[in-house]
Amino acid sequence: MKYQAHVNIEFCNKSNCIKYLFKYINKGVDRVTATLKTRDDECVDEIQQYYDCRFLSPSESIWRTFAFKIHERHPAVIRLTFHEEGRQSIIFRDSSNLSSVLRHNKKKATMFLAWMEANKRYPEGRHLTYGQFPSRFTYDSDGHFWKPRKRGCAIGRLSYISHSNRDLFYLRLLLNVQVGCTSYDDLKTVNGNVHDSFRDTCGALKLLEDDREFIAVIVEVANLGSGVSIRKMFASLLMSNTMSDPLRVWENLWKVLIDGILYHRRIALNDPGKTYLWKTISYRLRSEGKIVLNVASSGIASILLPGGRTAHSQFGLPLSLSKESCCNIKLKSKKAELLSITSLIIWDEAPMINRFAFEAFERTLRDVMGDIDPKNANLLFGGKTVVFGGDFRQILPVVPKGSRADIVHATINSSYLWRKCRVLTLSRNMRLQSSIDPFENEKLDSFAKWILDIGDGKIGTFDDGDMVVDIPPDILISCQTNPIGDIVNLIYPELLKNMFVPNFFEDRAILAPTLEIVEQINDYVLSLIPSPSMECLSCDYVSKCDDDTVVDHRWITTEFLNEIKCSGLPNYKLILKVGVPIMLLRNVDVSSGLCNGTRLIVTYLGSNVIGAQIVSGRNIGNIVFIPRMRLMPSDANVSISFYRLQYPLCVCFAMTINKSQGQTLGHVGLFLPRSVFTHGQLYVALSRVKTRSGLKILVTDDNEKSKNTTVNVVYPEVFQKI
């Protein structure tokens, strides 16, 4: 009425979203007030004639008239009780004789004891846990026995037990995983060994958060590796916050952990030292006694820099960046003191990280240097010299569910800092290997120009909004019947014969645009290797409690959590074989070359640790040992808060194009059953090789037929800002 117009009001609704039928907006009012009046003018007592009546809407009235169900519960939920041995609950009157009560209830079955008896009688129920038992069996409360269910279904739920009631709490954990138990000893049995208590059994099944696994890891590695490798692994466990009680681990193993220290110190003290002359900027300034900080946006790029670290680690950048983010560096701290005396900061792979990272670091430097001299607070980067390196042709910052505009806006050259930067360009491709043959060098220059033109978007024709590029015949693979098999045979020739040849996997890899395609390739190659495999499952999904125990989520794990695949979390199941190439998915020890993206070869599969040899970076040939670590998903879309203990590894016959950024390879197979989908992916894939002959490309359509064209994605607006 206010606007003198019709107003259309629409609402969307689903019947399964309404908890009660005809409630709230669908139901209408549920009460009315009414009064009774006489026809004459006699005085009316309003208080006396006021009525508060219940009101049913027409739709609800019809529903009740036809006797339709108002509510129902399906499936039924049965609360399952349990108890320790000989400690079942007994109900009796105050006036009852205790002797007769005990005599009467001594052999009386409970729901829990009846479950054990049912496991003896019914083989079809021995694969079910106590919580799953009501789905196939029903409990007769009068006769105190379980019998096979004839119809319907029910869900069992174990009674809640507080952590303070230790023995019952551990028993509850076991009942979520143990199946077919016919006695309390069966509940405490793991791999044929009967444990003394429920807690010990939970520990053997790795249902508790304790450090026995890590103690076993160090003891196992002590028989395989050197004292240095043990100490590095212990340090990585400390840095990843994986151990619950590091002091206890140290007190148990300090004699093992200090092995070899005295020997190495004696060698170091007798070593006269060596002098290296380098022509790089870092070594030039460091030779003058100045401090240079080398950082990179990715772990792989950081290990290529002298003394390099990731920017997130060095500057305390938050993982989730925003316009208001700041670095986790406190004034007067050791890290702030280091920044204040630094002469130069070199930041490599700058275009691949969100501009908010640089802006956060710039604000932090102003604060740190402004604390020394207030004038520095008004200077860019607090007056420090910062050198950014990178290639805008490569993959830009990843913006989850972001549009093209969002990605371009997130690059460093969209920041207000870019207007104050001086841009210098390099013209020589240092990855491509030169030759003494002039003809070969001419071909090399032509190949380098072709790669640059791909990165600049200068090659190809537009087709329905996409830039379509022709693949040169000499690097194109023609598909026969099995595309994956064709590219595997070309990049890994005579795999079974050569897989144990030194350096065979060092500079070979197959690249693909998506993780799904990568996993298909890895599974295919792994199936070709006849050697025994090891299935590495993570520990249970757990969430932290107040003490050294954990909340068991096995009933969720089987149905849901195992299927979670998200950013920052490897797959739940990992199948490995000795000799297989793998990739590290965490920054474990960057100084030792163990960072996100490092490639290794499996040399040892132990009970608690995986031994591997590094085949990429500056530490090629080093043998390392990797235990299971505490990993948490970094995907903000995951609504469940959990972590799991697992190996931060994946099989690496193939890798995604994004993961290959920063790596140099001798033989690259680019498999494109689907085209690239973001800026720079095709350029990154093509520019990983040292020579033209080392690059092979296989493009297929939806029918697995080979093609000689593919799509290239380039955002020209990125280059316009440089």
Stockholm file with secondary structure:
# STOCKHOLM 1.0

chainA/1-722         MKYQAHVNIEFCNKSNCIKYLFKYINKGVDRVTATLKTRDDECVDEIQQYYDCRFLSPSESIWRTFAFKIHERHPAVIRLTFHEEGRQSIIFRDSSNLSSVLRHNKKKATMFLAWMEANKRYPEGRHLTYGQFPSRFTYDSDGHFWKPRKRGCAIGRLSYISHSNRDLFYLRLLLNVQVGCTSYDDLKTVNGNVHDSFRDTCGALKLLEDDREFIAVIVEVANLGSGVSIRKMFASLLMSNTMSDPLRVWENLWKVLIDGILYHRRIALNDPGKTYLWKTISYRLRSEGKIVLNVASSGIASILLPGGRTAHSQFGLPLSLSKESCCNIKLKSKKAELLSITSLIIWDEAPMINRFAFEAFERTLRDVMGDIDPKNANLLFGGKTVVFGGDFRQILPVVPKGSRADIVHATINSSYLWRKCRVLTLSRNMRLQSSIDPFENEKLDSFAKWILDIGDGKIGTFDDGDMVVDIPPDILISCQTNPIGDIVNLIYPELLKNMFVPNFFEDRAILAPTLEIVEQINDYVLSLIPSPSMECLSCDYVSKCDDDTVVDHRWITTEFLNEIKCSGLPNYKLILKVGVPIMLLRNVDVSSGLCNGTRLIVTYLGSNVIGAQIVSGRNIGNIVFIPRMRLMPSDANVSISFYRLQYPLCVCFAMTINKSQGQTLGHVGLFLPRSVFTHGQLYVALSRVKTRSGLKILVTDDNEKSKNTTVNVVYPEVFQKI
#=GR chainA/1-722 SS CTTSSCCCCCCCCCGGGCSSTTCGGGTCCSEEEEECCCSSCCCCCTTTTEEEEECCCHHHHHHHHTTCCSCCCCSEEEEECCCCTTCCCCCCCTTSCHHHHHHHHTTCCCHHHHHHHHHHHCGGGTTSCTTTGGGTEEEETTTTEEEECCSCCEEEEECCCCTTSHHHHHHHHHHTTCCSCCSHHHHTEETTEECSSHHHHHHHTTCSCCSHHHHHHHHHHHTTSCHHHHHHHHHHHHHTTCCSCHHHHHHHHHHHHTTTHHHHHHHHHHCCCCCCCCCSHHHHHHHTTCEEEEEESSHHHHTTSTTCEEHHHHHTCCSSCCTTCCCSCCTTSHHHHHHHTEEEEEEESGGGSCHHHHHHHHHHHHHHHHHHCGGGGGSGGGGCEEEECCCTTSCCCCCTTCCHHHHHHHSGGGSTTGGGCCCCCCCCCSSSCCCSCHHHHHHHHHHHHHHHHHHHTCSSEEETTEEEEECCGGGBCCCCSCHHHHHHHHHSTTHHHHTTSTTTTTTEEEEESSHHHHHHHHHHHHHHCCSCCEEEECCCCEEECSSSCEEECHHHHHHTGGGCCCTTCCCSEEEECTTCEEEECSCSBGGGTBCTTCEEEEEEECSSEEEEEECSGGGTTCEEEEECEEECCCCTTCCSCCBEEECCEEECSEEEHHHHTTCCBSEEEEEESSCCCSTTHHHHHHTTBSSGGGEEEEEECTTSCEESEEEECCCHHHHHTC
#=GC SS_cons         CTTSSCCCCCCCCCGGGCSSTTCGGGTCCSEEEEECCCSSCCCCCTTTTEEEEECCCHHHHHHHHTTCCSCCCCSEEEEECCCCTTCCCCCCCTTSCHHHHHHHHTTCCCHHHHHHHHHHHCGGGTTSCTTTGGGTEEEETTTTEEEECCSCCEEEEECCCCTTSHHHHHHHHHHTTCCSCCSHHHHTEETTEECSSHHHHHHHTTCSCCSHHHHHHHHHHHTTSCHHHHHHHHHHHHHTTCCSCHHHHHHHHHHHHTTTHHHHHHHHHHCCCCCCCCCSHHHHHHHTTCEEEEEESSHHHHTTSTTCEEHHHHHTCCSSCCTTCCCSCCTTSHHHHHHHTEEEEEEESGGGSCHHHHHHHHHHHHHHHHHHCGGGGGSGGGGCEEEECCCTTSCCCCCTTCCHHHHHHHSGGGSTTGGGCCCCCCCCCSSSCCCSCHHHHHHHHHHHHHHHHHHHTCSSEEETTEEEEECCGGGBCCCCSCHHHHHHHHHSTTHHHHTTSTTTTTTEEEEESSHHHHHHHHHHHHHHCCSCCEEEECCCCEEECSSSCEEECHHHHHHTGGGCCCTTCCCSEEEECTTCEEEECSCSBGGGTBCTTCEEEEEEECSSEEEEEECSGGGTTCEEEEECEEECCCCTTCCSCCBEEECCEEECSEEEHHHHTTCCBSEEEEEESSCCCSTTHHHHHHTTBSSGGGEEEEEECTTSCEESEEEECCCHHHHHTC
//
